[in-house]
Amino acid sequence: MFARHGIPYEVKSDNGPQYISQEFRQFAKDWNFQHTTSSPYHQQANGLAERTVQTVKRLLEKSRVDGSDPYLAILEYRNTPTDTESPAKLLMSRELRSILPVTTRQLRPKTVKPKDIVKDRKEAQRRQQYYFNRSARDQPKISMGQAVRFRHKDEWKPGYVMKNENRSYWMTTPEGEYRRNRKDILISKEKNFNLKPAISIDDEPNSSQESDTAVDSQSAIVSEPQSPRNPTGSYRTRSGREVRKPKRFEE
């Protein structure tokens, strides 16, 4: 792909094993491009690629059900205009001949103006931003050294914030370092948050490290601190709210 269309300045991807390997890091260095990964377990950060995969899957599934040629469906998809021009016209400055009736005049090359394309794309992004922000809200910022809970698979792990990279945060735990999107982090209000950082919060995390995998033993488990109970049966939750046993249950 790079030999045919040229080397891009930046490649954005998720944290798949094929992208975080030593071979791919060496490939990015040799071919002189920057590689940026999205937040682990946050598919929305790589939404453009996810949406494209969904579209192609639907094309292949409909072709299978109808018994038609999937390559014809892909050809028509490349000829279909988006918020600007069609992908084929943007790439080759002309439409592609398909089984649909078309004149020879429509197949003649015609260079599109980059200024018009950029203008149409920005207008489409502005509309998308407007409708998205109607139901979205800003998350409170997290300071360095803040005690937090972050989502890891099916549990909320405790940790301390080390570093902020745009909307991603690095946390340190006794198991190692983790990177998560702000959406998957909760500011801890626990009074008995006695987890100690594995390293100093002033240390820089290793960017080449596997972001969603701990560097230490995977068998270690960080247990959630239990709220102390008293003889009366009352206790406090993580948010500090006191819960008392109903009187009907008292002896």
C-alpha positions in Angstrom: 0.0 0.0 0.0 2.8 2.5 0.9 4.8 1.5 -2.3 1.7 2.2 -4.4 0.3 5.4 -2.8 3.2 6.8 -0.9 4.3 6.8 2.8 2.0 8.7 5.1 3.2 11.1 7.8 1.2 9.4 10.5 -0.5 6.0 10.9 -3.3 5.7 13.5 -4.3 2.2 14.7 -5.7 0.3 17.7 -3.5 -1.8 20.0 -3.6 -5.0 18.1 -0.6 -7.4 18.4 0.4 -6.7 14.9 0.8 -3.0 15.6 2.5 -3.0 19.0 5.1 -5.6 17.9 8.8 -4.8 17.7 8.7 -5.5 13.9 6.1 -2.8 13.3 8.1 -0.3 15.4 11.1 -1.0 13.4 9.0 -0.7 10.2 7.8 2.7 11.3 11.3 3.8 12.0 12.7 2.5 8.7 9.9 4.0 6.6 10.0 7.3 8.5 6.4 7.7 9.7 4.8 8.3 13.1 2.6 5.6 14.6 -0.1 6.6 17.1 -2.3 4.1 18.9 -5.8 4.7 20.4 -6.7 4.1 24.0 -7.0 0.4 24.8 -10.5 -1.1 25.0 -12.0 2.2 23.6 -13.2 1.4 20.1 -14.7 4.9 19.7 -11.2 6.4 19.5 -10.7 4.4 16.2 -14.2 4.9 15.0 -13.4 5.7 11.4 -11.7 2.3 10.9 -14.4 0.5 12.9 -17.2 2.0 10.8 -15.4 1.1 7.5 -15.1 -2.5 8.6 -18.8 -2.6 9.5 -19.7 -1.2 6.1 -17.6 -3.8 4.2 -19.0 -6.6 6.3 -22.5 -5.6 5.4 -21.6 -5.5 1.7 -20.1 -9.0 1.8 -23.1 -10.4 3.8 -25.7 -8.9 1.5 -23.7 -10.3 -1.5 -23.6 -13.7 0.1 -27.4 -13.7 0.7 -28.2 -12.4 -2.8 -25.7 -14.7 -4.4 -24.1 -11.8 -6.3 -20.5 -10.9 -6.9 -19.0 -9.2 -3.9 -16.5 -7.3 -6.0 -19.3 -5.6 -7.9 -20.7 -4.4 -4.5 -17.3 -3.0 -3.5 -16.9 -1.3 -6.9 -20.3 0.5 -6.5 -19.3 1.5 -3.0 -16.1 3.1 -4.3 -18.2 5.0 -6.9 -20.7 6.3 -4.4 -20.2 9.9 -3.3 -19.7 10.5 0.4 -19.8 13.9 2.2 -17.5 15.1 -0.6 -16.7 13.1 -3.7 -16.6 9.4 -4.2 -13.5 7.5 -3.0 -12.6 6.6 -6.6 -12.8 10.2 -7.8 -10.7 11.4 -4.8 -8.0 8.8 -5.5 -7.9 8.7 -9.3 -9.7 11.9 -10.4 -12.3 9.9 -12.3 -15.3 7.6 -11.9 -14.9 3.9 -12.4 -16.9 2.0 -15.1 -19.3 -0.5 -13.6 -22.3 -2.5 -14.9 -24.5 0.5 -14.4 -25.1 2.6 -17.6 -22.7 5.5 -17.9 -21.5 7.7 -20.7 -17.9 8.1 -21.8 -18.0 11.8 -20.8 -18.6 10.8 -17.2 -15.5 8.6 -17.3 -13.1 11.3 -18.4 -10.6 12.4 -15.8 -11.4 15.6 -13.9 -9.2 16.8 -11.1 -11.1 17.8 -8.0 -10.1 21.0 -6.2 -8.5 20.3 -2.8 -9.9 23.5 -1.3 -13.4 22.5 -2.1 -12.8 19.0 -0.7 -11.4 20.4 2.6 -14.3 22.9 2.8 -16.9 20.2 2.4 -15.2 17.8 4.8 -14.9 20.5 7.5 -18.6 21.4 7.1 -19.6 17.7 7.5 -17.4 17.4 10.6 -19.0 20.5 12.0 -22.5 19.1 11.6 -21.4 15.8 13.2 -19.8 17.7 16.1 -23.0 19.8 16.6 -25.3 16.7 17.0 -22.8 14.8 19.1 -22.2 17.7 21.6 -26.0 18.0 22.2 -25.9 14.9 24.5 -22.2 14.9 25.4 -20.6 16.6 28.4 -17.0 17.3 29.5 -15.4 15.0 32.0 -13.6 16.6 34.9 -9.9 16.7 34.6 -7.7 14.5 36.6 -4.6 15.8 38.3 -1.3 13.9 38.5 -1.1 11.6 41.5 -4.9 11.4 41.8 -6.3 8.1 43.2 -8.6 6.6 40.6 -10.4 3.4 39.6 -10.1 2.4 35.9 -11.9 -0.3 33.9 -9.9 -3.4 33.2 -12.0 -6.2 31.6 -14.7 -7.0 34.1 -13.4 -5.1 37.1 -12.4 -1.6 38.3 -8.8 -1.6 39.3 -7.3 1.0 41.8 -4.3 3.0 40.7 -2.7 6.4 40.6 -2.5 8.7 37.6 1.0 9.2 36.3 0.7 11.1 33.0 -1.9 12.6 30.6 -1.7 12.2 26.8 -4.6 14.0 25.2 -7.6 12.0 26.4 -5.6 9.0 27.6 -4.1 8.6 31.1 -1.3 6.4 32.3 -2.0 4.7 35.7 0.4 2.8 37.9 -0.5 -0.2 40.0 1.5 -2.9 41.8 1.0 -5.0 38.7 2.5 -2.4 36.3 1.4 0.4 34.1 -1.9 0.8 32.2 -3.3 3.3 29.7 -7.0 4.1 29.5 -9.3 6.7 28.0 -10.8 9.3 30.3 -14.2 7.6 29.8 -13.0 4.4 31.5 -11.6 6.2 34.6 -13.4 7.2 37.8 -12.0 9.5 40.4 -11.9 7.6 43.7 -13.5 9.0 46.7 -12.5 6.2 49.0 -11.2 7.3 52.4 -9.2 4.1 52.9 -7.4 4.2 49.5 -4.1 2.7 50.8 -2.7 1.6 47.5 0.9 2.8 47.1 2.3 3.6 43.7 4.7 1.0 42.2 6.9 3.9 40.9 7.1 7.6 41.4 4.5 9.7 39.6 7.3 11.9 38.2 8.7 9.0 36.2 7.8 8.8 32.5 6.0 5.7 31.3 7.6 3.7 28.6 5.6 4.4 25.4 6.8 1.3 23.7 5.3 -0.9 26.4 2.2 -2.9 25.9 -0.5 -0.5 27.0 -3.2 -2.8 28.0 -1.1 -5.6 29.5 0.7 -5.4 32.9 4.4 -5.9 32.9 4.4 -8.0 36.1 2.8 -11.3 36.8 -0.7 -11.6 35.6 -1.7 -13.9 38.5 -1.5 -11.0 41.0 -4.9 -9.6 41.9 -5.6 -6.2 43.5 -8.4 -6.7 46.0 -10.8 -3.9 46.5 -10.4 -2.3 49.9 -13.2 -3.4 52.2 -15.1 -0.9 54.2 -14.8 -1.6 58.0 -18.0 -2.8 59.6 -19.0 -2.2 63.2 -21.1 -4.3 65.6 -24.3 -2.2 64.8 -24.2 -3.5 61.2 -23.6 -0.1 59.6 -20.8 0.6 57.1 -19.6 3.2 54.6 -19.5 2.8 50.8 -16.6 3.9 48.6 -18.3 7.2 48.0 -18.4 7.8 51.8 -22.2 7.2 52.2 -23.1 5.5 55.5 -25.4 2.4 55.1 -27.3 1.2 58.2 -29.1 -2.0 58.8 -32.9 -1.6 59.0 -34.2 -1.9 62.6 -36.4 -4.9 61.7 -33.3 -7.0 61.2 -31.8 -6.1 64.6 -32.0 -8.7 67.3 
